[in-house]
Amino acid sequence: QSAIFNFQSLLTVILLLICTCAYIRALAPKLLDKNKSGILGIFWKCARIGERKSPWVACCCVMMAFSILFMQ
């Protein structure tokens, strides 16, 4: 199955995208800051979510890891 049709896989992909974009922005901020609009603006927005909502994102990552490890 594709990640689009499986809700848990879709959530995992979104969480990984948010975490990866926030990590890349922490290492090289100019890489994401130059693309604030358009298609590549999605990565900048994901980085902002990862920075501003980091406790919530971390909690979701822990819950997703628990779900993947013990529920499947």
PDB file of N, CA, C and O in Angstrom:
ATOM      1  N   GLN A   1       0.828  -1.184   0.000  1.00  0.00           N
ATOM      2  CA  GLN A   1       0.000   0.000   0.000  1.00  0.00           C
ATOM      3  C   GLN A   1       0.873   1.249   0.000  1.00  0.00           C
ATOM      4  O   GLN A   1       1.996   1.259   0.504  1.00  0.00           O
ATOM      5  N   SER A   2       0.325   2.271  -0.570  1.00  0.00           N
ATOM      6  CA  SER A   2       1.010   3.549  -0.594  1.00  0.00           C
ATOM      7  C   SER A   2       0.752   4.299   0.712  1.00  0.00           C
ATOM      8  O   SER A   2      -0.231   4.030   1.404  1.00  0.00           O
ATOM      9  N   ALA A   3       1.630   5.233   1.043  1.00  0.00           N
ATOM     10  CA  ALA A   3       1.463   6.018   2.266  1.00  0.00           C
ATOM     11  C   ALA A   3       0.242   6.934   2.176  1.00  0.00           C
ATOM     12  O   ALA A   3      -0.252   7.403   3.202  1.00  0.00           O
ATOM     13  N   ILE A   4      -0.243   7.190   0.979  1.00  0.00           N
ATOM     14  CA  ILE A   4      -1.415   8.053   0.815  1.00  0.00           C
ATOM     15  C   ILE A   4      -2.673   7.342   1.288  1.00  0.00           C
ATOM     16  O   ILE A   4      -3.563   7.977   1.853  1.00  0.00           O
ATOM     17  N   PHE A   5      -2.762   6.042   1.068  1.00  0.00           N
ATOM     18  CA  PHE A   5      -3.969   5.300   1.394  1.00  0.00           C
ATOM     19  C   PHE A   5      -3.967   4.746   2.809  1.00  0.00           C
ATOM     20  O   PHE A   5      -5.021   4.367   3.320  1.00  0.00           O
ATOM     21  N   ASN A   6      -2.826   4.690   3.444  1.00  0.00           N
ATOM     22  CA  ASN A   6      -2.729   4.206   4.816  1.00  0.00           C
ATOM     23  C   ASN A   6      -2.513   5.402   5.734  1.00  0.00           C
ATOM     24  O   ASN A   6      -1.485   6.074   5.643  1.00  0.00           O
ATOM     25  N   PHE A   7      -3.468   5.675   6.617  1.00  0.00           N
ATOM     26  CA  PHE A   7      -3.437   6.890   7.440  1.00  0.00           C
ATOM     27  C   PHE A   7      -2.237   6.911   8.372  1.00  0.00           C
ATOM     28  O   PHE A   7      -1.621   7.962   8.548  1.00  0.00           O
ATOM     29  N   GLN A   8      -1.893   5.795   8.968  1.00  0.00           N
ATOM     30  CA  GLN A   8      -0.755   5.755   9.882  1.00  0.00           C
ATOM     31  C   GLN A   8       0.553   6.023   9.140  1.00  0.00           C
ATOM     32  O   GLN A   8       1.427   6.713   9.665  1.00  0.00           O
ATOM     33  N   SER A   9       0.695   5.496   7.947  1.00  0.00           N
ATOM     34  CA  SER A   9       1.894   5.755   7.155  1.00  0.00           C
ATOM     35  C   SER A   9       1.960   7.208   6.722  1.00  0.00           C
ATOM     36  O   SER A   9       3.041   7.796   6.680  1.00  0.00           O
ATOM     37  N   LEU A  10       0.826   7.785   6.402  1.00  0.00           N
ATOM     38  CA  LEU A  10       0.784   9.199   6.035  1.00  0.00           C
ATOM     39  C   LEU A  10       1.214  10.076   7.205  1.00  0.00           C
ATOM     40  O   LEU A  10       1.978  11.024   7.021  1.00  0.00           O
ATOM     41  N   LEU A  11       0.732   9.770   8.402  1.00  0.00           N
ATOM     42  CA  LEU A  11       1.144  10.526   9.591  1.00  0.00           C
ATOM     43  C   LEU A  11       2.633  10.369   9.864  1.00  0.00           C
ATOM     44  O   LEU A  11       3.293  11.328  10.264  1.00  0.00           O
ATOM     45  N   THR A  12       3.163   9.184   9.655  1.00  0.00           N
ATOM     46  CA  THR A  12       4.592   8.947   9.847  1.00  0.00           C
ATOM     47  C   THR A  12       5.416   9.769   8.867  1.00  0.00           C
ATOM     48  O   THR A  12       6.428  10.358   9.246  1.00  0.00           O
ATOM     49  N   VAL A  13       4.994   9.810   7.629  1.00  0.00           N
ATOM     50  CA  VAL A  13       5.711  10.591   6.614  1.00  0.00           C
ATOM     51  C   VAL A  13       5.665  12.078   6.948  1.00  0.00           C
ATOM     52  O   VAL A  13       6.670  12.772   6.801  1.00  0.00           O
ATOM     53  N   ILE A  14       4.530  12.568   7.389  1.00  0.00           N
ATOM     54  CA  ILE A  14       4.406  13.988   7.745  1.00  0.00           C
ATOM     55  C   ILE A  14       5.285  14.324   8.944  1.00  0.00           C
ATOM     56  O   ILE A  14       5.964  15.351   8.941  1.00  0.00           O
ATOM     57  N   LEU A  15       5.283  13.477   9.965  1.00  0.00           N
ATOM     58  CA  LEU A  15       6.140  13.714  11.131  1.00  0.00           C
ATOM     59  C   LEU A  15       7.617  13.693  10.771  1.00  0.00           C
ATOM     60  O   LEU A  15       8.387  14.526  11.250  1.00  0.00           O
ATOM     61  N   LEU A  16       8.013  12.751   9.934  1.00  0.00           N
ATOM     62  CA  LEU A  16       9.405  12.694   9.492  1.00  0.00           C
ATOM     63  C   LEU A  16       9.774  13.915   8.666  1.00  0.00           C
ATOM     64  O   LEU A  16      10.890  14.422   8.782  1.00  0.00           O
ATOM     65  N   LEU A  17       8.859  14.395   7.837  1.00  0.00           N
ATOM     66  CA  LEU A  17       9.109  15.604   7.045  1.00  0.00           C
ATOM     67  C   LEU A  17       9.298  16.816   7.943  1.00  0.00           C
ATOM     68  O   LEU A  17      10.208  17.614   7.718  1.00  0.00           O
ATOM     69  N   ILE A  18       8.452  16.966   8.956  1.00  0.00           N
ATOM     70  CA  ILE A  18       8.558  18.091   9.888  1.00  0.00           C
ATOM     71  C   ILE A  18       9.876  18.028  10.645  1.00  0.00           C
ATOM     72  O   ILE A  18      10.571  19.038  10.760  1.00  0.00           O
ATOM     73  N   CYS A  19      10.224  16.870  11.156  1.00  0.00           N
ATOM     74  CA  CYS A  19      11.464  16.733  11.923  1.00  0.00           C
ATOM     75  C   CYS A  19      12.697  16.960  11.053  1.00  0.00           C
ATOM     76  O   CYS A  19      13.656  17.598  11.488  1.00  0.00           O
ATOM     77  N   THR A  20      12.674  16.445   9.836  1.00  0.00           N
ATOM     78  CA  THR A  20      13.814  16.604   8.938  1.00  0.00           C
ATOM     79  C   THR A  20      13.994  18.056   8.525  1.00  0.00           C
ATOM     80  O   THR A  20      15.120  18.554   8.493  1.00  0.00           O
ATOM     81  N   CYS A  21      12.912  18.736   8.210  1.00  0.00           N
ATOM     82  CA  CYS A  21      13.005  20.143   7.816  1.00  0.00           C
ATOM     83  C   CYS A  21      13.497  21.017   8.971  1.00  0.00           C
ATOM     84  O   CYS A  21      14.295  21.929   8.758  1.00  0.00           O
ATOM     85  N   ALA A  22      13.034  20.748  10.179  1.00  0.00           N
ATOM     86  CA  ALA A  22      13.504  21.515  11.336  1.00  0.00           C
ATOM     87  C   ALA A  22      14.989  21.271  11.580  1.00  0.00           C
ATOM     88  O   ALA A  22      15.717  22.195  11.942  1.00  0.00           O
ATOM     89  N   TYR A  23      15.436  20.050  11.388  1.00  0.00           N
ATOM     90  CA  TYR A  23      16.856  19.723  11.572  1.00  0.00           C
ATOM     91  C   TYR A  23      17.722  20.398  10.505  1.00  0.00           C
ATOM     92  O   TYR A  23      18.787  20.935  10.812  1.00  0.00           O
ATOM     93  N   ILE A  24      17.264  20.368   9.262  1.00  0.00           N
ATOM     94  CA  ILE A  24      18.015  21.007   8.186  1.00  0.00           C
ATOM     95  C   ILE A  24      18.077  22.517   8.403  1.00  0.00           C
ATOM     96  O   ILE A  24      19.113  23.135   8.160  1.00  0.00           O
ATOM     97  N   ARG A  25      16.977  23.112   8.858  1.00  0.00           N
ATOM     98  CA  ARG A  25      16.976  24.554   9.099  1.00  0.00           C
ATOM     99  C   ARG A  25      17.896  24.921  10.257  1.00  0.00           C
ATOM    100  O   ARG A  25      18.473  26.009  10.262  1.00  0.00           O
ATOM    101  N   ALA A  26      18.041  24.040  11.228  1.00  0.00           N
ATOM    102  CA  ALA A  26      18.965  24.306  12.332  1.00  0.00           C
ATOM    103  C   ALA A  26      20.412  24.269  11.851  1.00  0.00           C
ATOM    104  O   ALA A  26      21.246  25.026  12.347  1.00  0.00           O
ATOM    105  N   LEU A  27      20.719  23.402  10.897  1.00  0.00           N
ATOM    106  CA  LEU A  27      22.082  23.296  10.380  1.00  0.00           C
ATOM    107  C   LEU A  27      22.406  24.365   9.346  1.00  0.00           C
ATOM    108  O   LEU A  27      23.477  24.971   9.385  1.00  0.00           O
ATOM    109  N   ALA A  28      21.480  24.594   8.426  1.00  0.00           N
ATOM    110  CA  ALA A  28      21.712  25.551   7.337  1.00  0.00           C
ATOM    111  C   ALA A  28      20.446  26.372   7.109  1.00  0.00           C
ATOM    112  O   ALA A  28      19.646  26.032   6.238  1.00  0.00           O
ATOM    113  N   PRO A  29      20.250  27.438   7.868  1.00  0.00           N
ATOM    114  CA  PRO A  29      18.999  28.211   7.760  1.00  0.00           C
ATOM    115  C   PRO A  29      18.781  28.855   6.394  1.00  0.00           C
ATOM    116  O   PRO A  29      17.637  29.000   5.963  1.00  0.00           O
ATOM    117  N   LYS A  30      19.838  29.241   5.716  1.00  0.00           N
ATOM    118  CA  LYS A  30      19.679  29.899   4.417  1.00  0.00           C
ATOM    119  C   LYS A  30      19.105  28.961   3.360  1.00  0.00           C
ATOM    120  O   LYS A  30      18.502  29.410   2.385  1.00  0.00           O
ATOM    121  N   LEU A  31      19.293  27.674   3.555  1.00  0.00           N
ATOM    122  CA  LEU A  31      18.798  26.696   2.592  1.00  0.00           C
ATOM    123  C   LEU A  31      17.275  26.734   2.479  1.00  0.00           C
ATOM    124  O   LEU A  31      16.731  26.649   1.378  1.00  0.00           O
ATOM    125  N   LEU A  32      16.594  26.861   3.604  1.00  0.00           N
ATOM    126  CA  LEU A  32      15.131  26.864   3.596  1.00  0.00           C
ATOM    127  C   LEU A  32      14.535  28.268   3.600  1.00  0.00           C
ATOM    128  O   LEU A  32      13.407  28.457   3.145  1.00  0.00           O
ATOM    129  N   ASP A  33      15.266  29.245   4.100  1.00  0.00           N
ATOM    130  CA  ASP A  33      14.718  30.594   4.212  1.00  0.00           C
ATOM    131  C   ASP A  33      14.560  31.299   2.876  1.00  0.00           C
ATOM    132  O   ASP A  33      13.759  32.226   2.759  1.00  0.00           O
ATOM    133  N   LYS A  34      15.311  30.874   1.868  1.00  0.00           N
ATOM    134  CA  LYS A  34      15.195  31.541   0.572  1.00  0.00           C
ATOM    135  C   LYS A  34      13.948  31.093  -0.195  1.00  0.00           C
ATOM    136  O   LYS A  34      13.561  31.745  -1.164  1.00  0.00           O
ATOM    137  N   ASN A  35      13.329  30.023   0.209  1.00  0.00           N
ATOM    138  CA  ASN A  35      12.129  29.505  -0.458  1.00  0.00           C
ATOM    139  C   ASN A  35      10.941  29.542   0.491  1.00  0.00           C
ATOM    140  O   ASN A  35      10.519  28.505   1.002  1.00  0.00           O
ATOM    141  N   LYS A  36      10.401  30.731   0.727  1.00  0.00           N
ATOM    142  CA  LYS A  36       9.274  30.845   1.651  1.00  0.00           C
ATOM    143  C   LYS A  36       7.923  30.742   0.954  1.00  0.00           C
ATOM    144  O   LYS A  36       6.890  30.654   1.619  1.00  0.00           O
ATOM    145  N   SER A  37       7.918  30.751  -0.364  1.00  0.00           N
ATOM    146  CA  SER A  37       6.656  30.649  -1.091  1.00  0.00           C
ATOM    147  C   SER A  37       6.813  29.628  -2.214  1.00  0.00           C
ATOM    148  O   SER A  37       7.922  29.244  -2.585  1.00  0.00           O
ATOM    149  N   GLY A  38       5.687  29.210  -2.733  1.00  0.00           N
ATOM    150  CA  GLY A  38       5.712  28.220  -3.808  1.00  0.00           C
ATOM    151  C   GLY A  38       5.747  26.801  -3.268  1.00  0.00           C
ATOM    152  O   GLY A  38       5.465  26.549  -2.097  1.00  0.00           O
ATOM    153  N   ILE A  39       6.100  25.892  -4.151  1.00  0.00           N
ATOM    154  CA  ILE A  39       6.144  24.466  -3.788  1.00  0.00           C
ATOM    155  C   ILE A  39       7.211  24.215  -2.723  1.00  0.00           C
ATOM    156  O   ILE A  39       6.966  23.473  -1.772  1.00  0.00           O
ATOM    157  N   LEU A  40       8.372  24.813  -2.865  1.00  0.00           N
ATOM    158  CA  LEU A  40       9.443  24.596  -1.888  1.00  0.00           C
ATOM    159  C   LEU A  40       9.168  25.298  -0.556  1.00  0.00           C
ATOM    160  O   LEU A  40       9.865  25.055   0.429  1.00  0.00           O
ATOM    161  N   GLY A  41       8.166  26.159  -0.525  1.00  0.00           N
ATOM    162  CA  GLY A  41       7.760  26.798   0.719  1.00  0.00           C
ATOM    163  C   GLY A  41       7.167  25.822   1.715  1.00  0.00           C
ATOM    164  O   GLY A  41       7.101  26.111   2.910  1.00  0.00           O
ATOM    165  N   ILE A  42       6.735  24.670   1.232  1.00  0.00           N
ATOM    166  CA  ILE A  42       6.200  23.628   2.116  1.00  0.00           C
ATOM    167  C   ILE A  42       7.267  23.190   3.116  1.00  0.00           C
ATOM    168  O   ILE A  42       6.973  22.954   4.287  1.00  0.00           O
ATOM    169  N   PHE A  43       8.513  23.084   2.639  1.00  0.00           N
ATOM    170  CA  PHE A  43       9.594  22.661   3.528  1.00  0.00           C
ATOM    171  C   PHE A  43       9.879  23.731   4.588  1.00  0.00           C
ATOM    172  O   PHE A  43      10.171  23.403   5.738  1.00  0.00           O
ATOM    173  N   TRP A  44       9.794  25.005   4.203  1.00  0.00           N
ATOM    174  CA  TRP A  44       9.994  26.098   5.160  1.00  0.00           C
ATOM    175  C   TRP A  44       8.877  26.081   6.210  1.00  0.00           C
ATOM    176  O   TRP A  44       9.132  26.285   7.397  1.00  0.00           O
ATOM    177  N   LYS A  45       7.648  25.838   5.768  1.00  0.00           N
ATOM    178  CA  LYS A  45       6.518  25.782   6.697  1.00  0.00           C
ATOM    179  C   LYS A  45       6.646  24.597   7.650  1.00  0.00           C
ATOM    180  O   LYS A  45       6.327  24.715   8.833  1.00  0.00           O
ATOM    181  N   CYS A  46       7.105  23.471   7.146  1.00  0.00           N
ATOM    182  CA  CYS A  46       7.322  22.305   8.011  1.00  0.00           C
ATOM    183  C   CYS A  46       8.406  22.588   9.044  1.00  0.00           C
ATOM    184  O   CYS A  46       8.305  22.156  10.193  1.00  0.00           O
ATOM    185  N   ALA A  47       9.440  23.313   8.632  1.00  0.00           N
ATOM    186  CA  ALA A  47      10.502  23.677   9.575  1.00  0.00           C
ATOM    187  C   ALA A  47       9.974  24.607  10.657  1.00  0.00           C
ATOM    188  O   ALA A  47      10.353  24.474  11.821  1.00  0.00           O
ATOM    189  N   ARG A  48       9.112  25.538  10.296  1.00  0.00           N
ATOM    190  CA  ARG A  48       8.527  26.452  11.289  1.00  0.00           C
ATOM    191  C   ARG A  48       7.640  25.690  12.275  1.00  0.00           C
ATOM    192  O   ARG A  48       7.655  25.971  13.473  1.00  0.00           O
ATOM    193  N   ILE A  49       6.879  24.738  11.774  1.00  0.00           N
ATOM    194  CA  ILE A  49       6.047  23.916  12.667  1.00  0.00           C
ATOM    195  C   ILE A  49       6.938  23.138  13.623  1.00  0.00           C
ATOM    196  O   ILE A  49       6.652  23.062  14.818  1.00  0.00           O
ATOM    197  N   GLY A  50       8.012  22.562  13.105  1.00  0.00           N
ATOM    198  CA  GLY A  50       8.935  21.792  13.938  1.00  0.00           C
ATOM    199  C   GLY A  50       9.620  22.632  14.996  1.00  0.00           C
ATOM    200  O   GLY A  50       9.910  22.144  16.088  1.00  0.00           O
ATOM    201  N   GLU A  51       9.884  23.903  14.678  1.00  0.00           N
ATOM    202  CA  GLU A  51      10.530  24.788  15.656  1.00  0.00           C
ATOM    203  C   GLU A  51       9.555  25.283  16.708  1.00  0.00           C
ATOM    204  O   GLU A  51       9.862  25.262  17.900  1.00  0.00           O
ATOM    205  N   ARG A  52       8.401  25.720  16.284  1.00  0.00           N
ATOM    206  CA  ARG A  52       7.453  26.352  17.209  1.00  0.00           C
ATOM    207  C   ARG A  52       6.662  25.350  18.037  1.00  0.00           C
ATOM    208  O   ARG A  52       6.322  25.629  19.187  1.00  0.00           O
ATOM    209  N   LYS A  53       6.375  24.221  17.481  1.00  0.00           N
ATOM    210  CA  LYS A  53       5.569  23.206  18.179  1.00  0.00           C
ATOM    211  C   LYS A  53       6.410  21.992  18.548  1.00  0.00           C
ATOM    212  O   LYS A  53       5.903  20.870  18.545  1.00  0.00           O
ATOM    213  N   SER A  54       7.671  22.195  18.862  1.00  0.00           N
ATOM    214  CA  SER A  54       8.570  21.060  19.076  1.00  0.00           C
ATOM    215  C   SER A  54       8.143  20.119  20.204  1.00  0.00           C
ATOM    216  O   SER A  54       8.311  18.911  20.041  1.00  0.00           O
ATOM    217  N   PRO A  55       7.605  20.584  21.335  1.00  0.00           N
ATOM    218  CA  PRO A  55       7.156  19.608  22.340  1.00  0.00           C
ATOM    219  C   PRO A  55       6.014  18.728  21.821  1.00  0.00           C
ATOM    220  O   PRO A  55       5.967  17.533  22.114  1.00  0.00           O
ATOM    221  N   TRP A  56       5.102  19.316  21.057  1.00  0.00           N
ATOM    222  CA  TRP A  56       3.988  18.542  20.513  1.00  0.00           C
ATOM    223  C   TRP A  56       4.467  17.573  19.440  1.00  0.00           C
ATOM    224  O   TRP A  56       4.006  16.434  19.367  1.00  0.00           O
ATOM    225  N   VAL A  57       5.391  18.034  18.613  1.00  0.00           N
ATOM    226  CA  VAL A  57       5.933  17.161  17.567  1.00  0.00           C
ATOM    227  C   VAL A  57       6.699  16.007  18.197  1.00  0.00           C
ATOM    228  O   VAL A  57       6.588  14.869  17.741  1.00  0.00           O
ATOM    229  N   ALA A  58       7.469  16.284  19.233  1.00  0.00           N
ATOM    230  CA  ALA A  58       8.218  15.224  19.919  1.00  0.00           C
ATOM    231  C   ALA A  58       7.268  14.215  20.552  1.00  0.00           C
ATOM    232  O   ALA A  58       7.515  13.010  20.492  1.00  0.00           O
ATOM    233  N   CYS A  59       6.197  14.691  21.152  1.00  0.00           N
ATOM    234  CA  CYS A  59       5.203  13.792  21.755  1.00  0.00           C
ATOM    235  C   CYS A  59       4.548  12.918  20.676  1.00  0.00           C
ATOM    236  O   CYS A  59       4.340  11.723  20.883  1.00  0.00           O
ATOM    237  N   CYS A  60       4.229  13.513  19.543  1.00  0.00           N
ATOM    238  CA  CYS A  60       3.646  12.742  18.438  1.00  0.00           C
ATOM    239  C   CYS A  60       4.633  11.712  17.899  1.00  0.00           C
ATOM    240  O   CYS A  60       4.233  10.606  17.534  1.00  0.00           O
ATOM    241  N   CYS A  61       5.916  12.061  17.845  1.00  0.00           N
ATOM    242  CA  CYS A  61       6.928  11.106  17.376  1.00  0.00           C
ATOM    243  C   CYS A  61       7.048   9.919  18.327  1.00  0.00           C
ATOM    244  O   CYS A  61       7.185   8.779  17.882  1.00  0.00           O
ATOM    245  N   VAL A  62       6.997  10.178  19.623  1.00  0.00           N
ATOM    246  CA  VAL A  62       7.075   9.099  20.608  1.00  0.00           C
ATOM    247  C   VAL A  62       5.839   8.207  20.507  1.00  0.00           C
ATOM    248  O   VAL A  62       5.953   6.982  20.551  1.00  0.00           O
ATOM    249  N   MET A  63       4.673   8.808  20.373  1.00  0.00           N
ATOM    250  CA  MET A  63       3.452   8.014  20.239  1.00  0.00           C
ATOM    251  C   MET A  63       3.459   7.197  18.945  1.00  0.00           C
ATOM    252  O   MET A  63       3.010   6.051  18.928  1.00  0.00           O
ATOM    253  N   MET A  64       3.966   7.788  17.867  1.00  0.00           N
ATOM    254  CA  MET A  64       4.027   7.061  16.601  1.00  0.00           C
ATOM    255  C   MET A  64       5.020   5.905  16.693  1.00  0.00           C
ATOM    256  O   MET A  64       4.756   4.817  16.181  1.00  0.00           O
ATOM    257  N   ALA A  65       6.153   6.136  17.338  1.00  0.00           N
ATOM    258  CA  ALA A  65       7.136   5.059  17.506  1.00  0.00           C
ATOM    259  C   ALA A  65       6.550   3.919  18.337  1.00  0.00           C
ATOM    260  O   ALA A  65       6.724   2.749  17.998  1.00  0.00           O
ATOM    261  N   PHE A  66       5.856   4.258  19.420  1.00  0.00           N
ATOM    262  CA  PHE A  66       5.207   3.243  20.248  1.00  0.00           C
ATOM    263  C   PHE A  66       4.184   2.464  19.432  1.00  0.00           C
ATOM    264  O   PHE A  66       4.101   1.240  19.524  1.00  0.00           O
ATOM    265  N   SER A  67       3.416   3.180  18.641  1.00  0.00           N
ATOM    266  CA  SER A  67       2.396   2.539  17.827  1.00  0.00           C
ATOM    267  C   SER A  67       3.011   1.594  16.792  1.00  0.00           C
ATOM    268  O   SER A  67       2.515   0.487  16.584  1.00  0.00           O
ATOM    269  N   ILE A  68       4.073   2.028  16.158  1.00  0.00           N
ATOM    270  CA  ILE A  68       4.721   1.193  15.131  1.00  0.00           C
ATOM    271  C   ILE A  68       5.386  -0.025  15.760  1.00  0.00           C
ATOM    272  O   ILE A  68       5.313  -1.124  15.210  1.00  0.00           O
ATOM    273  N   LEU A  69       6.029   0.162  16.899  1.00  0.00           N
ATOM    274  CA  LEU A  69       6.763  -0.939  17.518  1.00  0.00           C
ATOM    275  C   LEU A  69       5.870  -1.968  18.185  1.00  0.00           C
ATOM    276  O   LEU A  69       6.126  -3.168  18.090  1.00  0.00           O
ATOM    277  N   PHE A  70       4.837  -1.516  18.852  1.00  0.00           N
ATOM    278  CA  PHE A  70       4.066  -2.427  19.686  1.00  0.00           C
ATOM    279  C   PHE A  70       2.652  -2.744  19.202  1.00  0.00           C
ATOM    280  O   PHE A  70       2.056  -3.719  19.659  1.00  0.00           O
ATOM    281  N   MET A  71       2.117  -1.962  18.307  1.00  0.00           N
ATOM    282  CA  MET A  71       0.743  -2.183  17.870  1.00  0.00           C
ATOM    283  C   MET A  71       0.665  -2.957  16.553  1.00  0.00           C
ATOM    284  O   MET A  71      -0.386  -3.516  16.241  1.00  0.00           O
ATOM    285  N   GLN A  72       1.720  -3.004  15.793  1.00  0.00           N
ATOM    286  CA  GLN A  72       1.650  -3.696  14.498  1.00  0.00           C
ATOM    287  C   GLN A  72       2.154  -5.106  14.606  1.00  0.00           C
ATOM    288  O   GLN A  72       2.167  -5.835  13.614  1.00  0.00           O
TER     289      GLN A  72
END
